[in-house]
């Protein structure tokens, strides 16, 4: 195990703790000697491939499953000694799939969170009704309180389930794939709401996740599981290739996006067709070269990385933001020292990487002598049949440029010679993907 989490957490009173816990389904071991501590108010994401034990850990922590070995404590109290009602007053669970058989309204679903707190007659008290109202308000679901739960969209249902969990008024919230079945927008909204509730309600949150990039963006502490805890700590330390690759079984490239604090993790593989038609995996084979400057080039590189395209990039000014991003995301990043011109040696390097790429994307290179030299080379390539895509919209030009990129004389020659125009970085990525097919 790579132990990277702060030792200060271990010194605090644990809200949830696993002590050398093991569990097996029949003869098949799933969790092996897992030790884990969460302090109050932590927001923790669990990552791992299918079968790594993420959902099993959630069920163990909620008392649905009992360990074959080891012990689990809630606030220092042994879980095994607590009744189901006592556990439900301490731990709320949002499962991967939740359904109701009747036409329950949103309010009625949220009221289910008060069941552990009702007396033996099952009659809600003013405190129960107040807890439901607070949960509806906190999750923005009050306006849909009278709608039928089964008629809601996936994103709306997830908000209602968070309201149910809040109404339960527990210290610990467990989630099993909270973004499953949601589109990208609703995934972001669900996790933004979860992080806000964690912060405002001081909830201890443990979530099983599949999406590595979403986990890196929203969870300050990550666990990588593969039957036991392989790595534990902040995303910048846990999401390292030497941790991810052996667990998930494929090579990855990890980088920090410009202007962001979170990481992106992309597989470093591409399919290459042999003459016989078979497919072989060829890692580290750049297919696109990015020639650019400033923010437009950064957006283009981010888009290519998100699409899983292996690319080279540059030349950039050494040390600027675009060069720093390229150094993390590109297979090779070319650079020149500040206040120097493009030498013959650098031009030769650029010519070499462009000749190896199947497509060249140009974004944000400012007018001037540097642009003119590169534009001349690109014009020759377009005339020779190479695919060159020029990001052309005025809004995507470098802030320091006074004219749109494709309207500058040097770049107009490239476009007029037959280069492909793209209005946005995302359109440039789409056109590059089309060229690579």
Long-range contacts (C-beta under 8 A, 24 or more apart in sequence): 1-228, 1-229, 1-230, 1-231, 1-232, 2-230, 2-231, 2-232, 2-233, 2-238, 2-243, 3-232, 3-233, 4-231, 4-232, 4-233, 4-234, 4-237, 4-238, 5-221, 5-232, 5-233, 6-233, 9-37, 9-38, 9-39, 9-42, 10-37, 12-39, 12-40, 13-39, 13-40, 13-75, 13-76, 14-38, 14-39, 14-73, 14-75, 14-76, 15-39, 15-40, 15-41, 15-42, 15-74, 15-75, 15-171, 15-172, 15-204, 16-61, 16-72, 16-73, 16-74, 16-172, 16-204, 16-206, 17-72, 17-73, 17-76, 18-57, 18-60, 18-61, 18-70, 18-72, 19-70, 19-71, 19-72, 19-73, 20-69, 20-70, 20-71, 21-60, 21-67, 21-69, 21-70, 21-71, 21-72, 22-67, 22-68, 22-69, 22-70, 23-53, 23-56, 23-60, 23-65, 23-67, 23-68, 24-68, 29-227, 30-56, 30-227, 31-56, 31-57, 31-60, 31-67, 31-227, 31-228, 32-227, 32-228, 33-69, 33-70, 33-228, 34-70, 34-225, 34-227, 34-228, 34-229, 35-229, 36-223, 36-229, 36-232, 38-172, 38-204, 38-206, 39-204, 40-171, 40-202, 40-204, 41-198, 41-202, 41-203, 41-204, 42-204, 42-205, 42-221, 43-194, 43-195, 43-198, 43-205, 43-218, 43-219, 43-220, 43-221, 44-205, 44-206, 44-207, 44-219, 44-221, 44-222, 44-223, 45-207, 45-209, 45-215, 45-218, 45-219, 45-221, 45-222, 45-223, 46-206, 46-207, 46-208, 46-209, 46-222, 46-223, 46-225, 47-209, 47-210, 47-212, 47-215, 47-222, 47-223, 47-224, 47-225, 48-224, 48-225, 48-226, 48-230, 48-247, 49-226, 49-247, 49-248, 49-249, 52-225, 52-226, 52-227, 52-247, 53-225, 53-226, 53-227, 53-228, 54-176, 54-208, 54-209, 54-225, 55-96, 55-176, 55-177, 55-208, 57-206, 57-208, 57-225, 58-93, 58-174, 58-175, 58-176, 58-206, 58-208, 61-91, 61-172, 61-174, 61-206, 62-87, 62-91, 62-93, 62-174, 63-87, 63-91, 74-172, 75-171, 85-116, 88-115, 88-116, 88-168, 88-170, 89-116, 89-117, 89-168, 89-169, 89-170, 90-170, 90-171, 90-172, 91-170, 91-171, 91-172, 91-173, 91-174, 92-164, 92-165, 92-166, 92-168, 92-170, 92-172, 92-173, 92-174, 93-165, 93-173, 93-174, 93-175, 93-176, 94-158, 94-161, 94-162, 94-164, 94-165, 94-173, 94-174, 94-175, 94-176, 94-178, 95-176, 96-176, 96-177, 96-180, 98-157, 98-161, 99-150, 100-149, 100-150, 103-148, 103-150, 104-148, 104-149, 104-150, 105-145, 105-146, 105-147, 105-148, 105-149, 106-136, 106-141, 106-144, 106-145, 106-146, 106-147, 106-148, 106-149, 106-152, 106-160, 106-163, 107-132, 107-136, 107-145, 107-146, 108-149, 109-149, 109-160, 109-161, 109-164, 110-135, 110-136, 110-141, 110-145, 110-160, 110-163, 110-164, 110-167, 111-167, 112-164, 112-167, 113-163, 113-164, 113-165, 113-166, 113-167, 113-168, 113-169, 114-167, 114-168, 116-168, 117-168, 117-169, 131-167, 131-169, 132-167, 134-166, 134-167, 135-163, 135-164, 135-166, 135-167, 136-163, 138-163, 138-166, 138-197, 138-200, 138-201, 139-163, 139-166, 139-193, 139-197, 140-193, 153-186, 154-181, 154-182, 154-183, 154-186, 155-182, 155-183, 155-185, 155-186, 155-189, 155-190, 158-182, 158-186, 158-190, 159-189, 159-190, 159-193, 162-190, 162-193, 162-194, 162-197, 166-197, 166-201, 171-203, 171-204, 172-203, 172-204, 172-205, 172-206, 173-198, 173-203, 173-204, 173-205, 173-206, 174-205, 174-206, 174-207, 175-205, 175-206, 175-207, 175-208, 176-207, 176-208, 177-208, 177-209, 177-210, 178-207, 178-209, 179-209, 179-210, 179-211, 179-214, 180-210, 187-211, 187-214, 188-214, 191-217, 191-218, 192-218, 194-218, 212-239, 212-244, 212-265, 213-262, 213-263, 213-264, 213-265, 216-262, 216-263, 216-264, 216-265, 217-262, 235-262, 235-263, 236-263, 239-263, 239-265, 251-283, 253-305, 253-329, 254-328, 255-305, 255-325, 255-328, 255-329, 256-325, 256-328, 257-302, 257-325, 257-329, 258-295, 258-298, 258-302, 258-321, 258-322, 258-324, 258-325, 259-298, 259-321, 264-302, 264-305, 264-306, 264-329, 266-305, 266-306, 266-308, 267-308, 268-310, 270-308, 270-309, 270-310, 284-310, 284-331, 285-310, 286-310, 286-311, 286-312, 286-330, 286-331, 286-332, 286-353, 286-356, 286-357, 287-311, 287-357, 287-358, 287-359, 287-436, 288-312, 288-357, 288-358, 288-359, 288-360, 288-361, 288-432, 288-436, 289-313, 289-353, 289-354, 289-356, 289-357, 289-359, 289-360, 289-361, 290-314, 290-326, 290-330, 290-360, 290-361, 290-363, 291-350, 291-354, 291-360, 291-361, 291-362, 291-363, 291-365, 291-374, 291-378, 292-316, 292-322, 292-361, 292-362, 292-363, 292-364, 292-365, 292-391, 293-322, 293-363, 293-364, 293-365, 293-366, 293-398, 294-321, 294-322, 294-364, 294-366, 294-398, 294-399, 294-400, 295-322, 295-364, 295-398, 295-399, 296-363, 296-364, 296-391, 296-396, 296-397, 296-398, 296-405, 296-425, 297-322, 297-326, 297-363, 297-364, 298-322, 298-325, 299-363, 299-396, 299-425, 300-361, 300-363, 300-391, 300-425, 300-428, 300-429, 301-325, 301-326, 301-329, 301-330, 302-329, 302-425, 303-425, 303-426, 303-428, 303-429, 304-329, 304-361, 304-429, 304-432, 305-329, 306-429, 307-429, 307-433, 309-429, 309-432, 309-433, 309-436, 311-357, 312-353, 312-356, 312-357, 314-350, 314-353, 315-342, 315-346, 315-349, 315-350, 341-369, 341-370, 342-369, 342-370, 342-373, 342-374, 347-373, 347-377, 350-374, 350-377, 351-377, 354-381, 354-386, 358-387, 358-435, 358-436, 359-386, 359-387, 359-388, 359-389, 359-432, 359-435, 359-436, 360-386, 360-387, 360-388, 360-389, 361-388, 361-389, 361-391, 361-428, 361-432, 362-388, 362-389, 362-390, 362-391, 362-405, 362-411, 362-414, 362-419, 363-391, 363-396, 363-405, 363-425, 363-428, 364-391, 364-396, 364-397, 364-398, 364-401, 364-405, 365-398, 365-405, 365-411, 366-398, 366-400, 366-401, 367-401, 367-402, 367-403, 367-408, 367-409, 367-410, 367-411, 371-408, 371-410, 371-411, 372-410, 374-410, 375-410, 375-411, 375-413, 375-414, 376-410, 376-413, 378-414, 378-419, 379-413, 379-414, 379-417, 382-414, 382-417, 382-418, 382-419, 383-417, 383-418, 387-420, 387-435, 388-414, 388-419, 388-420, 389-419, 389-420, 389-421, 389-422, 389-428, 389-431, 389-432, 389-435, 390-414, 390-415, 390-419, 390-420, 390-421, 390-422, 391-422, 391-423, 391-424, 391-425, 391-428, 392-421, 392-422, 392-423, 393-423, 393-424, 396-423, 396-424, 396-425
